Amino acid sequence: MDFTTFLIQALNGIQYGFLLFLVASGLTLIFGIMGIINLAHGAFYMLGAYITYWLIGYTGNLAIAIALGLVIMVVVGYAIERLAISFLYSRDHLHQVLLTYGLILILNELQKIFWGTDFYSVPVPDMLKGGIQMTDNQSYPYYRLFISLVCMIVAAGLYLLISKTKLGMMIRAGASNREMTQALGINVNGIFAIVFSLGAALAAFSGMVGSPVSSVFPGMGDEILIISFVVVVIGGIGSVKGAFVGAMIIGLADTFGTVLLPEFASVVVYAVMAMILLWRPQGLFGKA
Amino acid sequence: MMNRDIFIRAFTLVFIGVLAIGPMLFESYYKELVMHMMVLGIFAMSLDLLIGFTGLVSFGHAAFFGVAGYLLAIVTPEAEPISIFISLPFCLGGAALAALVIGWFSVRTSGIYFIMITLAFAQMLFYYFNENQDLGGSDGIFIFNKPLFGWGETKLLDLDNPDVLYYLIFASLIGTYLLLRTILNAPFGKVIKGIKANEHRTQALGFNTQRYKLVAFVLAGTLAGFAGYLEAITTGIVSPGHLHWHHSGEVMMLVILGGMGTLFGPVLGAFALELLRDNFQDMTQHWHLYQGIFIILIVLLLPNGIASLANLFGKKQEVPVEEAATEKEEQKS
C-alpha cells in the first residue's frame, strides 16, 4: 500500500469514525444519564437519512433539508420520550430492550409504508462536488472532508454544551446523582426529555450528512445501531470521550479491515472489540 | 388461592393433550405451524434459563440456534442422509463450543455490557455466515437429506414422514422441559437462582459464580442449538436470518411476553405469538407494525407477561419466609 492510498483510507476511516461518534455519543449519553438502553437509536439515524431524501425533493437544497429535518427529529424524539420511554425509568433493562425493540419494528415498518424498500441516493451539493487531486488517478472527494469538518464542529459544540453551559452542568449532575439533583430543585424529567431529543437529533444528523455518501436504504438503522453498540462498549458506557475514541478505533479498523482483509472485513471490528474487552472488560474509559 | 394452581394444571394438561393428538387434529399447514411453535418453545425455554433464572440478559441467543443449523448443512452429504446419532452430537457440540467461547468473554461483564457484548458477538457470527459464499451467503443453504434416525441400513424412524417428525419434536419439547425442570430443582439450579437474586451474596457463600454463569450459558446455548437443529430438519434450509439479531430479539420477546422465570411461560409465549402472527399476516402486509404496538402495550400494561394472567384465578400460593425474602430482593433489583 503506497502512501497516498494509505492517506485516503485513513481519511475515510476518520470520516466514518466521526459519523459513528455522532450516533454513539447519543446512545452513550442516553444510557449514562437516563439509564435507558435505547435500541431505537439506529432507527433515528435511518429516519434522518430518509427525511433528508424526502425534503431534498421539495427544497432542492441539502442545508435547508437538514435544518428542517432536525426540527422534525427533535419533535419526534421528544414525543417518543414522553409517550413511551418516560414510563421505563424505574423498570429494568429487559423491559427497556423490549419496548425499544417494539419501537424499531414500528419505525422500520413506517419507513416501508412511506418510502418502500427501494434504495435512494441523495445528490452531493454542487458547491462540494469534485475532490482534491492526490495523484494522477486518485482524488479525495471534498464532500467527505466536509463531513469530517461538520462532525468535528458538532463534536466540539457537544463538548462545550456539556462542560461549559448551565444545561450541561445540570445534565452532568443528573448523570452522577439523580435523586440529589432532583432534591436541589432541578427538573430532572425535563432534562431527560432534552437529552433524549438531543440524542435523537445527533443520530439523525449523522444519517443526514452521511446520506450522500452512504445512500438511503431499509435496514441502514440496524447496521449502524450494532456498530454503535460496539463503539460504546469499547469506549466505556456513559463516557462521551470513550465514545469518541471508540468511534475512531472502529472507523479505522473497519476501513483498513476492508482493504487489507476483504474476506473477513465485517469480522475485524468484533475481533478488535473482543481484544479490548479482554484487556479492559469495562471499556477504555468506563468505570469499573 | 388454590384456584390458580388448579387452573394452571388443567390448562397444562389440556395443552399437552391437544399437542399429543395434534397430527390427527390439524391439516398439514397447521401441523407445520405447530411444529414450528414447538421448536420455538424449546428455543424460548433455553433463553429463559439465562434471562429468567440466572438473570443474564443475553441478546445473542440466535447465534447458537443458527450455528447448529449451519453445522447440519455442512455435515450432511448431498447424496445420502447422515445418521442422527452422528450429526446431532456434532451440531450440539459446535453450538456448545460457540457458547463456551462467547460465554467466556461475556460472563466477565454484567448488566448492560452483557446485553451489548452478546449482541455484538452474535452479529459477528451473522456476518460470517452472511458473507461466506461457500455456505450460500445471504440466501442460505439447503439441507437435501433429513438425518437418518438409525445407522447404516437400519432405519428406526422415518423422519420424512411428517407425523413421525411431529412426534420427535413433541418428545423433544417435553424432554427439554423435564430436563430443565430437573436441572432447576437440582443444587445447580438453586445456585443460579441465587445468582439472579443476589450475586454477591451467592459469592460470599463460597460459590464460584462466574463458573456457574458460564455453565448456564453453555447449557442454554446447547439447547438453543438443539432447537436450531430441529428447525433445520423441519424446513430443510438454513439462512443467516437464523442468526440475525432480530431473531434474538424475537425469542427474547417470547420469553418476556410469555412470562419469564417459568418454564411454561416461554412455551405459551411462542404459541400465542405465532398464532397471532399467522392470523395477522393473512390480513395485513404490515404485521411488524402491529407486532411493535402489541409489544409496547404488553410492556406498559402487563409487565409480568401473559402467564401472569393466571393470577386472575387467585393469588400465588404462600411461599416460605426465606423464599419470600429472595423474591422481594428480585423485585427490588
Contacts between the chains, C-beta under 8 A, distances in Angstrom:
chain1	res1	chain2	res2	distance
A	31	B	112	6.6
A	37	B	112	5.6
A	37	B	115	6.7
A	39	B	249	7.9
A	84	B	296	6.3
A	84	B	300	7.7
A	87	B	300	5.8
A	91	B	303	7.0
A	92	B	333	7.6
A	93	B	57	6.2
A	93	B	111	6.8
A	93	B	112	5.9
A	93	B	115	6.4
A	94	B	51	6.9
A	94	B	57	5.6
A	94	B	252	8.0
A	94	B	256	6.3
A	94	B	260	7.8
A	95	B	256	7.7
A	95	B	299	5.3
A	95	B	303	6.3
A	97	B	57	7.1
A	97	B	59	7.0
A	97	B	115	6.6
A	97	B	249	7.9
A	97	B	252	7.0
A	98	B	252	6.9
A	98	B	253	6.3
A	98	B	256	5.5
A	98	B	295	6.1
A	98	B	299	5.3
A	99	B	295	7.0
A	99	B	296	5.6
A	99	B	299	4.5
A	99	B	300	7.5
A	101	B	249	4.8
A	101	B	252	7.8
A	101	B	253	7.0
A	101	B	295	6.8
A	102	B	291	7.6
A	102	B	292	4.3
A	102	B	293	7.3
A	102	B	294	7.7
A	102	B	295	3.4
A	102	B	296	4.3
A	102	B	299	7.0
A	103	B	292	6.7
A	103	B	296	7.1
A	104	B	292	7.4
A	105	B	288	4.6
A	105	B	289	7.2
A	105	B	291	5.5
A	105	B	292	3.4
A	105	B	295	7.2
A	106	B	288	7.6
A	106	B	289	5.8
A	106	B	292	3.6
A	106	B	293	6.5
A	106	B	296	7.7
A	108	B	288	6.6
A	109	B	286	5.3
A	109	B	288	4.4
A	109	B	289	4.0
A	109	B	292	6.9
A	110	B	289	7.1
A	112	B	286	7.7
A	113	B	286	6.5
A	113	B	289	7.7
A	222	B	245	7.5
A	222	B	246	7.7
A	226	B	119	6.7
A	226	B	120	6.7
A	226	B	123	5.0
A	226	B	245	6.7
A	229	B	116	4.6
A	229	B	119	6.1
A	229	B	120	6.0
A	230	B	116	7.8
A	230	B	120	5.2
A	232	B	116	6.9
A	233	B	113	6.3
A	233	B	116	4.8
A	233	B	117	6.2
A	233	B	120	6.8
A	237	B	112	6.0
A	237	B	113	6.7
A	237	B	116	7.8
A	263	B	131	7.8
A	265	B	131	7.8
A	266	B	124	7.7
A	266	B	127	3.8
A	266	B	128	7.8
A	266	B	130	8.0
A	266	B	131	6.4
A	267	B	124	5.6
A	267	B	127	6.2
A	267	B	128	5.9
A	270	B	120	5.8
A	270	B	121	6.7
A	270	B	123	7.1
A	270	B	124	3.7
A	270	B	127	8.0
A	271	B	124	7.8
A	273	B	117	7.9
A	273	B	120	5.9
A	274	B	105	6.1
A	274	B	121	7.7
A	277	B	105	6.3
A	277	B	108	7.9
A	277	B	109	7.5
A	277	B	117	6.8
A	278	B	105	7.3
A	281	B	108	4.9
A	281	B	109	5.3
A	281	B	113	7.4
A	282	B	109	7.6
A	282	B	113	7.3
A	283	B	113	7.8
